[in-house]
Amino acid sequence: SQAEGVHRIYWYQLQDSVWWKKGGVRHTDREFHFGLLNRDLSFKPSMMGFINVAEAMDQAKFVKHLTFASDDKAKGLLFDKPDGSLAILWHRADGYTLTERSKPFASPEPWEDRWKTKVPMTFATTGDTVTTRDALGRIKTYKAINNKVELILDGAPLIVEGLKLN
């Protein structure tokens, strides 16, 4: 939202339900499934993603869109935080969607890796380690060698701290 200048958002429904009867059930109403929570208030995967991004982006300020001369399908967003920079990186070798153009346009679960193309890219680092988070908040730490680290990018966004991208 910051990269596009959005200042406010309105969340339509917090939990799965129908707008005209709070807590009501109508599985055939396509809006029934719009919530971040299930009807029993348990988290849906999208809520985990929302929490992860909110935590990672705390106090972050948008700096710029990232492009890479070495690969025009690699994309990213750069942010400044009080403790350093943060980047969100992804690669569009497989396009923008994983679904086929047929109903019901099912998406894979976020913990299922369905991106076919994995692209290794080398980045300069600001220190000895780089930390990544996937969309669900799973954290990995990589050791930099000679202030460089290789990350594998695909269509899923990867939150990265510790890169030198300015």
Buried (B, 14 or more C-beta within 10 A) or exposed (E): EEEEEEEEEEEEBEBBBBEEEEEEEEEEBEBBEBBBBEEEEEEBEBBBBBBBBEEBBEEBEBBEEBEBEEBEBBBBBBBBBEEEBBBBBBBBBBEEEBEEEEEEEEEEEBEEEBBEEEBEBEBEBBEEEBBBBBBBBEEEEBEBEEEEBEBEBBBBBBBBBBBEBE
